[in-house]
């Protein structure tokens, strides 16, 4: 189903974006492992990393996620993608309503597990810090 494919392509973009932001922040010179098959081509990430273009990387990620992100904040990149995926699933139109309902259910449970993990590991952190990491 095309919507399922789009979901997985966005997940690939989330992982590649996070890897690229971490690589740029750490100033790594060696190549990082990027996944093929996302909405954003691997070559686009590689070109921006070669130029150490943080603003360009932020723009590329914002365009792919459909949400404004700050390339200087690696944690915000992953959360932005997850929020975009959640929004896409909630508001998307499905040819097969059953497939949409099942995929939305599975994604919701996945985000619920991730949020519970964030709450568990962030229990010592300030409330605002933890809230910024939750996907709603």
URVENHU-V708772 format. One record per pair of residues at least 12 apart in sequence whose ideal C-beta (glycine too) atoms are under 10 Angstrom apart, sorted by the first residue. I is the first residue (numbers start at 1). GAP is how many residues later the second one is. D is the distance in whole Angstrom. If there is no record, write none. Layout:
i:I gap:GAP d:D
i:I gap:GAP d:D
This chain:
i:1 gap:93 d:8
i:1 gap:94 d:7
i:1 gap:95 d:7
i:1 gap:98 d:6
i:1 gap:99 d:9
i:1 gap:102 d:9
i:2 gap:93 d:8
i:3 gap:85 d:8
i:3 gap:86 d:8
i:3 gap:89 d:6
i:3 gap:90 d:9
i:3 gap:91 d:6
i:3 gap:92 d:8
i:3 gap:93 d:9
i:3 gap:96 d:8
i:3 gap:97 d:7
i:3 gap:100 d:7
i:4 gap:95 d:7
i:4 gap:96 d:10
i:4 gap:98 d:10
i:4 gap:99 d:6
i:5 gap:32 d:9
i:6 gap:33 d:8
i:6 gap:79 d:9
i:6 gap:82 d:7
i:6 gap:86 d:9
i:7 gap:78 d:6
i:7 gap:81 d:7
i:7 gap:82 d:7
i:7 gap:85 d:9
i:7 gap:96 d:7
i:7 gap:99 d:10
i:7 gap:100 d:7
i:8 gap:29 d:8
i:8 gap:30 d:9
i:8 gap:77 d:10
i:9 gap:26 d:10
i:9 gap:28 d:6
i:9 gap:29 d:5
i:9 gap:30 d:5
i:9 gap:31 d:9
i:9 gap:55 d:9
i:10 gap:28 d:8
i:10 gap:29 d:7
i:10 gap:30 d:10
i:10 gap:54 d:8
i:10 gap:55 d:8
i:10 gap:56 d:9
i:10 gap:71 d:6
i:10 gap:72 d:9
i:10 gap:74 d:7
i:10 gap:75 d:5
i:10 gap:78 d:7
i:11 gap:24 d:9
i:11 gap:26 d:10
i:11 gap:27 d:8
i:11 gap:70 d:8
i:11 gap:71 d:9
i:11 gap:74 d:7
i:11 gap:96 d:10
i:12 gap:22 d:9
i:12 gap:23 d:5
i:12 gap:24 d:8
i:12 gap:25 d:5
i:12 gap:26 d:4
i:12 gap:27 d:8
i:12 gap:28 d:9
i:12 gap:30 d:10
i:12 gap:69 d:10
i:13 gap:22 d:9
i:13 gap:24 d:9
i:13 gap:25 d:4
i:13 gap:26 d:5
i:13 gap:27 d:5
i:13 gap:32 d:9
i:13 gap:47 d:9
i:13 gap:48 d:8
i:13 gap:51 d:5
i:13 gap:52 d:7
i:13 gap:64 d:10
i:13 gap:68 d:7
i:13 gap:71 d:9
i:13 gap:72 d:10
i:14 gap:24 d:9
i:14 gap:47 d:9
i:14 gap:50 d:9
i:14 gap:51 d:8
i:14 gap:63 d:8
i:14 gap:64 d:6
i:14 gap:65 d:9
i:14 gap:66 d:8
i:14 gap:67 d:3
i:14 gap:68 d:7
i:14 gap:70 d:9
i:14 gap:71 d:8
i:15 gap:18 d:10
i:15 gap:19 d:8
i:15 gap:20 d:6
i:15 gap:23 d:8
i:15 gap:63 d:8
i:15 gap:66 d:9
i:16 gap:16 d:9
i:16 gap:17 d:9
i:16 gap:18 d:5
i:16 gap:19 d:6
i:16 gap:20 d:9
i:16 gap:21 d:10
i:16 gap:22 d:6
i:16 gap:23 d:10
i:16 gap:24 d:7
i:16 gap:25 d:10
i:16 gap:26 d:7
i:16 gap:28 d:9
i:16 gap:29 d:6
i:16 gap:45 d:9
i:16 gap:48 d:9
i:16 gap:65 d:10
i:17 gap:17 d:10
i:17 gap:21 d:9
i:17 gap:23 d:8
i:17 gap:28 d:8
i:17 gap:40 d:8
i:17 gap:41 d:10
i:17 gap:43 d:8
i:17 gap:44 d:5
i:17 gap:45 d:10
i:17 gap:47 d:7
i:17 gap:48 d:8
i:17 gap:52 d:8
i:17 gap:54 d:9
i:17 gap:57 d:9
i:17 gap:60 d:5
i:17 gap:61 d:8
i:17 gap:63 d:9
i:17 gap:64 d:7
i:18 gap:43 d:9
i:18 gap:56 d:6
i:18 gap:57 d:9
i:18 gap:59 d:5
i:18 gap:60 d:5
i:18 gap:63 d:8
i:19 gap:13 d:5
i:19 gap:14 d:7
i:19 gap:15 d:6
i:19 gap:16 d:9
i:19 gap:26 d:8
i:19 gap:30 d:10
i:19 gap:55 d:10
i:19 gap:58 d:10
i:20 gap:12 d:7
i:20 gap:14 d:7
i:20 gap:20 d:10
i:20 gap:22 d:10
i:20 gap:24 d:10
i:20 gap:25 d:5
i:20 gap:26 d:9
i:20 gap:28 d:7
i:20 gap:29 d:6
i:20 gap:37 d:6
i:20 gap:40 d:9
i:20 gap:41 d:8
i:20 gap:51 d:8
i:20 gap:54 d:10
i:20 gap:57 d:9
i:21 gap:24 d:10
i:21 gap:28 d:10
i:21 gap:33 d:9
i:21 gap:36 d:7
i:21 gap:37 d:8
i:21 gap:40 d:7
i:21 gap:48 d:9
i:21 gap:49 d:9
i:21 gap:50 d:6
i:21 gap:51 d:8
i:21 gap:52 d:8
i:21 gap:53 d:5
i:21 gap:54 d:9
i:21 gap:55 d:9
i:21 gap:56 d:5
i:21 gap:57 d:9
i:22 gap:52 d:5
i:22 gap:55 d:9
i:23 gap:22 d:9
i:23 gap:26 d:6
i:23 gap:29 d:10
i:23 gap:34 d:10
i:23 gap:51 d:10
i:24 gap:21 d:10
i:24 gap:24 d:8
i:24 gap:25 d:6
i:24 gap:28 d:7
i:24 gap:29 d:8
i:24 gap:30 d:6
i:24 gap:33 d:6
i:24 gap:34 d:10
i:24 gap:47 d:7
i:24 gap:48 d:9
i:24 gap:50 d:9
i:25 gap:29 d:9
i:25 gap:46 d:9
i:25 gap:47 d:7
i:25 gap:48 d:9
i:25 gap:49 d:6
i:26 gap:48 d:10
i:27 gap:25 d:8
i:28 gap:21 d:8
i:29 gap:20 d:10
i:31 gap:15 d:8
i:31 gap:18 d:9
i:31 gap:19 d:10
i:32 gap:13 d:8
i:32 gap:14 d:9
i:32 gap:17 d:7
i:34 gap:12 d:7
i:34 gap:15 d:9
i:38 gap:26 d:8
i:39 gap:24 d:9
i:39 gap:25 d:6
i:39 gap:26 d:10
i:40 gap:20 d:6
i:40 gap:21 d:8
i:40 gap:23 d:8
i:40 gap:24 d:5
i:40 gap:25 d:10
i:44 gap:12 d:9
i:44 gap:13 d:9
i:44 gap:16 d:6
i:44 gap:20 d:9
i:45 gap:12 d:8
i:45 gap:15 d:8
i:45 gap:16 d:9
i:47 gap:13 d:10
i:48 gap:12 d:6
i:48 gap:13 d:10
i:48 gap:23 d:9
i:53 gap:18 d:9
i:54 gap:16 d:10
i:54 gap:17 d:5
i:54 gap:18 d:7
i:55 gap:16 d:7
i:55 gap:17 d:9
i:56 gap:15 d:8
i:57 gap:12 d:10
i:57 gap:14 d:5
i:57 gap:15 d:10
i:57 gap:20 d:9
i:58 gap:12 d:6
i:58 gap:13 d:3
i:58 gap:14 d:8
i:58 gap:15 d:9
i:58 gap:19 d:9
i:59 gap:12 d:8
i:61 gap:15 d:10
i:61 gap:16 d:6
i:61 gap:19 d:8
i:61 gap:20 d:8
i:62 gap:15 d:10
i:62 gap:18 d:8
i:64 gap:16 d:10
i:64 gap:17 d:8
i:64 gap:20 d:9
i:65 gap:12 d:8
i:65 gap:13 d:10
i:65 gap:14 d:10
i:65 gap:15 d:5
i:65 gap:16 d:5
i:65 gap:17 d:9
i:65 gap:18 d:8
i:65 gap:19 d:5
i:65 gap:20 d:9
i:66 gap:14 d:9
i:66 gap:15 d:9
i:66 gap:17 d:9
i:66 gap:18 d:5
i:66 gap:19 d:10
i:66 gap:21 d:8
i:66 gap:22 d:8
i:67 gap:12 d:9
i:67 gap:13 d:4
i:67 gap:14 d:8
i:67 gap:15 d:10
i:67 gap:16 d:6
i:67 gap:17 d:5
i:67 gap:20 d:8
i:68 gap:12 d:8
i:69 gap:12 d:8
i:69 gap:14 d:10
i:69 gap:15 d:10
i:73 gap:59 d:9
i:75 gap:54 d:10
i:75 gap:57 d:8
i:75 gap:58 d:6
i:76 gap:56 d:8
i:76 gap:57 d:9
i:78 gap:36 d:10
i:78 gap:55 d:9
i:78 gap:57 d:9
i:79 gap:35 d:10
i:79 gap:39 d:10
i:79 gap:53 d:7
i:79 gap:54 d:6
i:79 gap:55 d:8
i:79 gap:56 d:6
i:79 gap:57 d:10
i:80 gap:55 d:10
i:81 gap:54 d:9
i:82 gap:25 d:9
i:82 gap:28 d:9
i:82 gap:29 d:7
i:82 gap:32 d:8
i:82 gap:33 d:10
i:82 gap:52 d:10
i:82 gap:53 d:4
i:82 gap:54 d:10
i:83 gap:28 d:9
i:83 gap:51 d:10
i:83 gap:52 d:6
i:83 gap:53 d:7
i:85 gap:22 d:7
i:85 gap:25 d:10
i:85 gap:26 d:9
i:85 gap:50 d:9
i:86 gap:18 d:9
i:86 gap:21 d:7
i:86 gap:22 d:8
i:86 gap:24 d:10
i:86 gap:25 d:6
i:86 gap:49 d:6
i:86 gap:50 d:8
i:88 gap:16 d:10
i:88 gap:19 d:9
i:89 gap:12 d:10
i:89 gap:14 d:6
i:89 gap:15 d:5
i:89 gap:16 d:10
i:89 gap:17 d:10
i:89 gap:18 d:5
i:89 gap:19 d:8
i:89 gap:22 d:10
i:90 gap:14 d:7
i:90 gap:17 d:9
i:90 gap:18 d:9
i:92 gap:12 d:9
i:107 gap:28 d:10
i:108 gap:27 d:10
i:110 gap:25 d:9
i:111 gap:23 d:9
i:111 gap:24 d:5
i:111 gap:25 d:9
i:112 gap:23 d:9
i:114 gap:19 d:9
i:114 gap:20 d:9
i:114 gap:21 d:7
i:115 gap:15 d:10
i:115 gap:18 d:8
i:115 gap:19 d:5
i:115 gap:20 d:6
i:115 gap:21 d:8
i:116 gap:18 d:10
i:117 gap:16 d:10
i:118 gap:12 d:6
i:118 gap:13 d:10
i:118 gap:14 d:10
i:118 gap:15 d:5
i:118 gap:16 d:6
i:118 gap:17 d:9
i:119 gap:14 d:9
i:119 gap:15 d:8
i:121 gap:12 d:10
i:122 gap:12 d:9
